[in-house]
Amino acid sequence: MIDLKNVSRVYQVGSGKVYALNKATLHIDAGEFVSIVGPSGSGKSTLMNIIGCLDIADSGTYLLDGIPIEDYTETELAKIRNRKIGFVFQSFNLIDKLTAEENVELPLIYRGVGKAERKARVAEVLERVGLTKWSHHLPTELSGGQQQRVAIARAIVTKPSLILGDEPTGNLDSKTTGEIMEIFRELHEQGNTIMLITHDQEIAEQASRIIHIRDGVLSEVSI
């Protein structure tokens, strides 16, 4: 599903260059649960942005479902992000003026899904993450854990084949972290491919594969 070969992403800092990714090679099969673990500034988020089609590598190749990303137009990449990929971020990235239900519905509106189907699918995923009773609440009326559940519901409402989590438990307490990780495990058991970015070794060890990243260089860890 995901195939990176010698992928580099370089940033110009002053008169020098910084490699956020340095000839990264990574293969992830459909249905895998992989964690990417490393310290701050190691290149984790850059890797996720490239895999999630939010950024483009400076060199190397990235094949998503066997097709080179550089062959897609920006419009096509936007469609891929909406149809194939679900994003879950540390900061939730919810819209404060919209209810939980309305936040989850947004990706379906962008896709042009009819109102009746939108309502049914939103209700289904909110029930799946245990938030049916809070569907009409604003993000500011929800706890951090509930906001992350809304974010997960929004990520899965389009039925993506790939779910990318960037430090999705970073702002949560240990009890809530356990509940959120249980949702990710259930999603994996239901056939979703999951890639989780984290700096927490305990979180990383819940995946079936661990990839370490440091200074933009990837290395796999046996578990």
Secondary structure, 3 states (H helix, E strand, C coil): CEEEEEEEEEEEECCEEEEEEEEEEEEECCCCEEEEECCCCCCHHHHHHHHCCCCCCCEEEEEECCEEHHHCCHHHHHHHHHHHEEEEECCCCCCCCCCHHHHHHHHHHHHCCCHHHHHHHHHHHHHHCCCHHHCCCCHHHCCHHHHHHHHHHHHHCCCCCEEEEECCCCCCCHHHHHHHHHHHHHHHHCCCEEEEEECCHHHHCCCCEEEEEECCEEEEECC
